[in-house]
Amino acid sequence: MTEEPKSRSASSSDTVLAASPVISVMLIVSDAEAAVAWYRTALGATELWNLGGVAGLAISGAPFFLHQVNPENPTETSPGQVGITSTRIEVFVDDPDTFIERAVAAGAVAGAAIEDHRVPWGTHRQGGFTDPFGHNWSVGDTSPLRTFPR
């Protein structure tokens, strides 16, 4: 792994390890405080940091972020404001049934029922829900995370 300086003004002994890219999402929500509480309860998310209106969360180490609607930035609206969402959040877990059941029990709206999908690499188990903030989640097993063909 290579090392890169933290900043141009950092001392030569102040370094960070270069890491692989991480892709995440920033969910725009109407109420960041309520969203943090819901994602913690419903999805078992942990709080990485919280600036009041903007927060970093993680589900089993997978980071995602929340940002409260900012009326001064009309390009970032919540699904509730516009009545639709154009993004689907995908989460891959060992037990998609339990993950979805927990979310629905906490107030999510059940989406596609859990089904076994026949795919080239075998069977992929997946279903979904819509969270109380209007975001669509697809929840499946971890089978798509492996290289194909094997």
MARRO-270424 format. One record per residue: residue number from 1; residue in three letters; y, x, z of N, C-alpha, C in turn. Coordinates in steps of 0.2 Angstrom, whole numbers. Layout:
% residues N
+-----+---------+-------+-------+-------+-------+-------+-------+-------+-------+-------+
: num : residuo :   nyy :   nxx :   nzz :  cayy :  caxx :  cazz :   cyy :   cxx :   czz :
+-----+---------+-------+-------+-------+-------+-------+-------+-------+-------+-------+
: NUM :     ALA :     Y :     X :     Z :     Y :     X :     Z :     Y :     X :     Z :
...
+-----+---------+-------+-------+-------+-------+-------+-------+-------+-------+-------+
END
This chain:
% residues 150
+-----+---------+-------+-------+-------+-------+-------+-------+-------+-------+-------+
: num : residuo :   nyy :   nxx :   nzz :  cayy :  caxx :  cazz :   cyy :   cxx :   czz :
+-----+---------+-------+-------+-------+-------+-------+-------+-------+-------+-------+
:   1 :     MET :    -6 :     4 :     0 :     0 :     0 :     0 :     6 :     4 :     0 :
:   2 :     THR :    11 :     2 :    -3 :    17 :     7 :    -4 :    22 :     4 :     2 :
:   3 :     GLU :    27 :     9 :     3 :    32 :     7 :     8 :    38 :     7 :     5 :
:   4 :     GLU :    43 :     2 :     7 :    49 :     2 :     4 :    54 :     1 :    10 :
:   5 :     PRO :    60 :     4 :     9 :    65 :     3 :    15 :    67 :    -4 :    16 :
:   6 :     LYS :    68 :    -6 :    22 :    70 :   -13 :    24 :    77 :   -15 :    20 :
:   7 :     SER :    82 :   -10 :    20 :    88 :   -11 :    17 :    91 :    -5 :    16 :
:   8 :     ARG :    96 :    -5 :    12 :    99 :     2 :    10 :   102 :     5 :    16 :
:   9 :     SER :   104 :     1 :    21 :   107 :     4 :    27 :   102 :     6 :    33 :
:  10 :     ALA :    96 :     4 :    31 :    91 :     6 :    36 :    89 :    13 :    37 :
:  11 :     SER :    88 :    15 :    43 :    86 :    22 :    44 :    79 :    24 :    40 :
:  12 :     SER :    78 :    30 :    39 :    72 :    32 :    35 :    66 :    30 :    39 :
:  13 :     SER :    66 :    29 :    45 :    60 :    28 :    49 :    59 :    20 :    50 :
:  14 :     ASP :    64 :    16 :    47 :    64 :     9 :    48 :    61 :     6 :    41 :
:  15 :     THR :    54 :     5 :    40 :    51 :     3 :    34 :    47 :    -3 :    35 :
:  16 :     VAL :    46 :    -6 :    30 :    41 :   -12 :    30 :    36 :   -11 :    24 :
:  17 :     LEU :    30 :   -13 :    25 :    25 :   -12 :    20 :    26 :   -18 :    15 :
:  18 :     ALA :    25 :   -15 :     8 :    26 :   -20 :     3 :    20 :   -25 :     3 :
:  19 :     ALA :    21 :   -31 :     2 :    15 :   -36 :     2 :    14 :   -39 :    -4 :
:  20 :     SER :     8 :   -42 :    -5 :     7 :   -46 :   -11 :    12 :   -52 :   -11 :
:  21 :     PRO :    14 :   -55 :   -17 :    18 :   -61 :   -17 :    15 :   -67 :   -13 :
:  22 :     VAL :    19 :   -71 :   -10 :    17 :   -77 :    -7 :    21 :   -83 :   -10 :
:  23 :     ILE :    17 :   -88 :   -13 :    21 :   -94 :   -16 :    20 :   -99 :   -10 :
:  24 :     SER :    26 :  -102 :   -10 :    27 :  -108 :    -5 :    31 :  -113 :    -7 :
:  25 :     VAL :    32 :  -119 :    -4 :    36 :  -124 :    -5 :    42 :  -125 :     0 :
:  26 :     MET :    47 :  -128 :    -2 :    53 :  -130 :     2 :    53 :  -137 :     1 :
:  27 :     LEU :    51 :  -141 :     6 :    51 :  -148 :     6 :    58 :  -151 :     8 :
:  28 :     ILE :    61 :  -155 :     4 :    68 :  -158 :     6 :    66 :  -164 :    10 :
:  29 :     VAL :    69 :  -165 :    16 :    67 :  -171 :    20 :    74 :  -174 :    23 :
:  30 :     SER :    73 :  -180 :    25 :    79 :  -184 :    27 :    81 :  -182 :    34 :
:  31 :     ASP :    76 :  -180 :    38 :    77 :  -178 :    45 :    73 :  -172 :    47 :
:  32 :     ALA :    75 :  -166 :    47 :    71 :  -160 :    48 :    68 :  -160 :    55 :
:  33 :     GLU :    71 :  -162 :    60 :    69 :  -162 :    67 :    62 :  -167 :    67 :
:  34 :     ALA :    63 :  -173 :    64 :    57 :  -178 :    64 :    52 :  -175 :    60 :
:  35 :     ALA :    53 :  -171 :    54 :    48 :  -169 :    50 :    45 :  -163 :    53 :
:  36 :     VAL :    48 :  -159 :    57 :    45 :  -153 :    60 :    40 :  -156 :    65 :
:  37 :     ALA :    42 :  -161 :    69 :    38 :  -164 :    74 :    31 :  -167 :    71 :
:  38 :     TRP :    33 :  -171 :    65 :    27 :  -174 :    62 :    22 :  -169 :    59 :
:  39 :     TYR :    24 :  -164 :    55 :    20 :  -159 :    52 :    16 :  -155 :    58 :
:  40 :     ARG :    19 :  -154 :    64 :    15 :  -151 :    69 :    10 :  -156 :    72 :
:  41 :     THR :    11 :  -162 :    73 :     7 :  -167 :    76 :     1 :  -168 :    70 :
:  42 :     ALA :     3 :  -170 :    64 :    -1 :  -173 :    59 :    -5 :  -168 :    56 :
:  43 :     LEU :    -2 :  -162 :    54 :    -6 :  -157 :    50 :    -8 :  -151 :    54 :
:  44 :     GLY :    -6 :  -151 :    61 :    -7 :  -145 :    65 :    -3 :  -139 :    63 :
:  45 :     ALA :     3 :  -140 :    60 :     7 :  -134 :    58 :    10 :  -131 :    64 :
:  46 :     THR :    11 :  -125 :    63 :    14 :  -121 :    69 :    21 :  -119 :    66 :
:  47 :     GLU :    26 :  -118 :    71 :    33 :  -117 :    69 :    34 :  -109 :    69 :
:  48 :     LEU :    36 :  -107 :    63 :    38 :  -100 :    62 :    45 :   -98 :    65 :
:  49 :     TRP :    49 :  -103 :    63 :    56 :  -102 :    65 :    60 :  -109 :    64 :
:  50 :     ASN :    65 :  -110 :    67 :    69 :  -117 :    66 :    76 :  -115 :    67 :
:  51 :     LEU :    80 :  -117 :    62 :    87 :  -116 :    62 :    91 :  -122 :    63 :
:  52 :     GLY :    87 :  -128 :    65 :    91 :  -134 :    65 :    93 :  -137 :    58 :
:  53 :     GLY :    89 :  -140 :    55 :    90 :  -142 :    48 :    86 :  -138 :    43 :
:  54 :     VAL :    84 :  -132 :    45 :    80 :  -128 :    40 :    74 :  -125 :    45 :
:  55 :     ALA :    68 :  -126 :    43 :    63 :  -123 :    47 :    57 :  -120 :    43 :
:  56 :     GLY :    54 :  -115 :    46 :    48 :  -112 :    43 :    42 :  -114 :    47 :
:  57 :     LEU :    37 :  -117 :    43 :    31 :  -119 :    47 :    25 :  -116 :    43 :
:  58 :     ALA :    19 :  -116 :    46 :    13 :  -114 :    43 :     7 :  -118 :    45 :
:  59 :     ILE :     2 :  -119 :    40 :    -4 :  -122 :    42 :    -9 :  -117 :    41 :
:  60 :     SER :   -13 :  -115 :    46 :   -18 :  -110 :    46 :   -15 :  -104 :    42 :
:  61 :     GLY :    -9 :  -102 :    44 :    -6 :   -96 :    41 :    -3 :   -97 :    34 :
:  62 :     ALA :    -4 :  -103 :    31 :     0 :  -104 :    24 :     7 :  -107 :    26 :
:  63 :     PRO :    12 :  -103 :    24 :    19 :  -105 :    25 :    21 :  -110 :    21 :
:  64 :     PHE :    25 :  -115 :    23 :    30 :  -119 :    20 :    36 :  -120 :    24 :
:  65 :     PHE :    41 :  -123 :    20 :    47 :  -124 :    23 :    50 :  -131 :    22 :
:  66 :     LEU :    55 :  -132 :    27 :    58 :  -139 :    27 :    66 :  -138 :    27 :
:  67 :     HIS :    69 :  -142 :    23 :    76 :  -142 :    23 :    79 :  -149 :    23 :
:  68 :     GLN :    83 :  -150 :    28 :    86 :  -157 :    28 :    91 :  -158 :    22 :
:  69 :     VAL :    91 :  -164 :    20 :    96 :  -166 :    14 :   103 :  -163 :    16 :
:  70 :     ASN :   106 :  -160 :    11 :   113 :  -158 :    12 :   117 :  -162 :     7 :
:  71 :     PRO :   121 :  -166 :     9 :   125 :  -171 :     5 :   130 :  -167 :     0 :
:  72 :     GLU :   131 :  -160 :     2 :   135 :  -156 :    -3 :   131 :  -153 :    -8 :
:  73 :     ASN :   125 :  -154 :    -8 :   120 :  -151 :   -14 :   116 :  -156 :   -17 :
:  74 :     PRO :   119 :  -160 :   -21 :   115 :  -166 :   -24 :   109 :  -164 :   -29 :
:  75 :     THR :   108 :  -157 :   -30 :   102 :  -155 :   -34 :    96 :  -155 :   -29 :
:  76 :     GLU :    97 :  -155 :   -23 :    91 :  -155 :   -18 :    91 :  -162 :   -14 :
:  77 :     THR :    87 :  -167 :   -17 :    87 :  -173 :   -13 :    80 :  -174 :   -11 :
:  78 :     SER :    79 :  -179 :    -6 :    72 :  -180 :    -4 :    69 :  -186 :    -8 :
:  79 :     PRO :    62 :  -186 :    -8 :    59 :  -192 :   -12 :    62 :  -198 :   -10 :
:  80 :     GLY :    63 :  -199 :    -3 :    66 :  -206 :    -1 :    73 :  -208 :    -4 :
:  81 :     GLN :    77 :  -203 :    -5 :    83 :  -204 :    -8 :    83 :  -206 :   -16 :
:  82 :     VAL :    78 :  -203 :   -19 :    78 :  -205 :   -27 :    72 :  -209 :   -28 :
:  83 :     GLY :    68 :  -211 :   -23 :    62 :  -216 :   -24 :    56 :  -213 :   -28 :
:  84 :     ILE :    56 :  -206 :   -29 :    50 :  -203 :   -33 :    50 :  -196 :   -30 :
:  85 :     THR :    44 :  -193 :   -31 :    43 :  -186 :   -30 :    40 :  -183 :   -37 :
:  86 :     SER :    42 :  -177 :   -38 :    39 :  -174 :   -44 :    35 :  -168 :   -43 :
:  87 :     THR :    34 :  -167 :   -36 :    29 :  -161 :   -34 :    24 :  -164 :   -30 :
:  88 :     ARG :    18 :  -161 :   -31 :    12 :  -163 :   -27 :    10 :  -156 :   -23 :
:  89 :     ILE :    10 :  -157 :   -16 :     8 :  -151 :   -12 :     0 :  -151 :   -12 :
:  90 :     GLU :    -3 :  -145 :   -13 :   -10 :  -145 :   -13 :   -11 :  -140 :    -7 :
:  91 :     VAL :   -16 :  -143 :    -3 :   -19 :  -139 :     3 :   -26 :  -139 :     2 :
:  92 :     PHE :   -29 :  -133 :     3 :   -36 :  -132 :     3 :   -39 :  -130 :    10 :
:  93 :     VAL :   -43 :  -134 :    13 :   -46 :  -133 :    19 :   -53 :  -134 :    19 :
:  94 :     ASP :   -57 :  -132 :    25 :   -64 :  -132 :    25 :   -66 :  -139 :    26 :
:  95 :     ASP :   -62 :  -144 :    29 :   -64 :  -151 :    30 :   -58 :  -155 :    28 :
:  96 :     PRO :   -58 :  -157 :    21 :   -53 :  -161 :    19 :   -53 :  -168 :    22 :
:  97 :     ASP :   -59 :  -171 :    24 :   -59 :  -178 :    27 :   -55 :  -178 :    33 :
:  98 :     THR :   -57 :  -173 :    38 :   -53 :  -173 :    44 :   -46 :  -172 :    43 :
:  99 :     PHE :   -44 :  -168 :    39 :   -37 :  -166 :    38 :   -33 :  -173 :    36 :
: 100 :     ILE :   -36 :  -176 :    31 :   -33 :  -182 :    29 :   -33 :  -188 :    34 :
: 101 :     GLU :   -38 :  -189 :    38 :   -39 :  -194 :    43 :   -33 :  -192 :    48 :
: 102 :     ARG :   -32 :  -186 :    50 :   -27 :  -184 :    55 :   -20 :  -186 :    53 :
: 103 :     ALA :   -19 :  -185 :    46 :   -12 :  -186 :    44 :   -11 :  -194 :    43 :
: 104 :     VAL :   -16 :  -198 :    41 :   -16 :  -205 :    41 :   -15 :  -208 :    48 :
: 105 :     ALA :   -19 :  -205 :    53 :   -18 :  -208 :    59 :   -11 :  -207 :    62 :
: 106 :     ALA :    -7 :  -202 :    60 :    -1 :  -200 :    62 :     5 :  -203 :    58 :
: 107 :     GLY :     3 :  -208 :    53 :     8 :  -212 :    49 :     8 :  -210 :    42 :
: 108 :     ALA :     4 :  -206 :    39 :     4 :  -205 :    32 :     1 :  -211 :    29 :
: 109 :     VAL :     3 :  -212 :    22 :     0 :  -217 :    18 :    -6 :  -214 :    14 :
: 110 :     ALA :   -12 :  -217 :    15 :   -18 :  -214 :    12 :   -17 :  -215 :     4 :
: 111 :     GLY :   -19 :  -209 :     1 :   -18 :  -209 :    -7 :   -25 :  -210 :   -10 :
: 112 :     ALA :   -26 :  -205 :   -14 :   -33 :  -205 :   -18 :   -38 :  -204 :   -12 :
: 113 :     ALA :   -43 :  -208 :   -13 :   -49 :  -208 :    -8 :   -52 :  -201 :    -9 :
: 114 :     ILE :   -55 :  -198 :    -4 :   -59 :  -192 :    -5 :   -65 :  -193 :    -9 :
: 115 :     GLU :   -65 :  -189 :   -14 :   -71 :  -190 :   -19 :   -74 :  -183 :   -21 :
: 116 :     ASP :   -80 :  -182 :   -23 :   -83 :  -176 :   -25 :   -82 :  -176 :   -33 :
: 117 :     HIS :   -78 :  -171 :   -35 :   -76 :  -170 :   -42 :   -81 :  -165 :   -45 :
: 118 :     ARG :   -84 :  -167 :   -51 :   -88 :  -162 :   -54 :   -84 :  -157 :   -58 :
: 119 :     VAL :   -84 :  -151 :   -57 :   -80 :  -146 :   -61 :   -84 :  -140 :   -63 :
: 120 :     PRO :   -82 :  -136 :   -67 :   -86 :  -131 :   -70 :   -89 :  -126 :   -65 :
: 121 :     TRP :   -86 :  -125 :   -59 :   -89 :  -121 :   -54 :   -93 :  -124 :   -49 :
: 122 :     GLY :   -94 :  -131 :   -50 :   -98 :  -135 :   -45 :   -95 :  -141 :   -43 :
: 123 :     THR :   -95 :  -143 :   -37 :   -92 :  -149 :   -34 :   -86 :  -147 :   -30 :
: 124 :     HIS :   -80 :  -151 :   -31 :   -74 :  -150 :   -28 :   -72 :  -157 :   -24 :
: 125 :     ARG :   -72 :  -156 :   -18 :   -71 :  -162 :   -14 :   -63 :  -163 :   -13 :
: 126 :     GLN :   -60 :  -169 :   -15 :   -53 :  -169 :   -14 :   -51 :  -176 :   -13 :
: 127 :     GLY :   -45 :  -177 :   -10 :   -42 :  -184 :    -9 :   -34 :  -183 :    -7 :
: 128 :     GLY :   -31 :  -187 :    -4 :   -24 :  -186 :    -3 :   -20 :  -191 :     1 :
: 129 :     PHE :   -14 :  -190 :     2 :   -10 :  -195 :     6 :    -2 :  -193 :     4 :
: 130 :     THR :     2 :  -198 :     6 :     9 :  -197 :     6 :    12 :  -197 :    13 :
: 131 :     ASP :    16 :  -191 :    14 :    18 :  -191 :    21 :    24 :  -196 :    22 :
: 132 :     PRO :    26 :  -196 :    28 :    32 :  -201 :    30 :    39 :  -199 :    26 :
: 133 :     PHE :    39 :  -193 :    23 :    45 :  -191 :    20 :    45 :  -192 :    13 :
: 134 :     GLY :    39 :  -195 :    10 :    39 :  -196 :     3 :    35 :  -191 :    -1 :
: 135 :     HIS :    33 :  -186 :     2 :    29 :  -180 :    -2 :    22 :  -182 :    -2 :
: 136 :     ASN :    19 :  -181 :    -9 :    12 :  -182 :   -10 :     8 :  -175 :    -9 :
: 137 :     TRP :     3 :  -176 :    -5 :    -2 :  -171 :    -3 :    -9 :  -172 :    -6 :
: 138 :     SER :   -11 :  -167 :   -10 :   -18 :  -167 :   -12 :   -22 :  -162 :    -7 :
: 139 :     VAL :   -27 :  -165 :    -4 :   -31 :  -161 :     1 :   -38 :  -160 :    -2 :
: 140 :     GLY :   -40 :  -154 :    -3 :   -47 :  -152 :    -5 :   -50 :  -147 :    -2 :
: 141 :     ASP :   -57 :  -146 :    -3 :   -60 :  -140 :    -1 :   -58 :  -134 :    -4 :
: 142 :     THR :   -60 :  -128 :    -2 :   -58 :  -122 :    -4 :   -61 :  -119 :   -11 :
: 143 :     SER :   -65 :  -123 :   -14 :   -69 :  -121 :   -20 :   -64 :  -118 :   -25 :
: 144 :     PRO :   -58 :  -121 :   -27 :   -54 :  -119 :   -32 :   -51 :  -112 :   -31 :
: 145 :     LEU :   -52 :  -109 :   -25 :   -48 :  -103 :   -23 :   -52 :   -97 :   -25 :
: 146 :     ARG :   -58 :   -98 :   -28 :   -62 :   -92 :   -30 :   -62 :   -91 :   -37 :
: 147 :     THR :   -63 :   -85 :   -40 :   -63 :   -84 :   -47 :   -68 :   -87 :   -51 :
: 148 :     PHE :   -67 :   -90 :   -56 :   -72 :   -93 :   -61 :   -71 :   -90 :   -68 :
: 149 :     PRO :   -76 :   -88 :   -71 :   -83 :   -89 :   -70 :   -86 :   -84 :   -65 :
: 150 :     ARG :   -91 :   -86 :   -61 :   -94 :   -81 :   -56 :  -100 :   -79 :   -59 :
+-----+---------+-------+-------+-------+-------+-------+-------+-------+-------+-------+
END
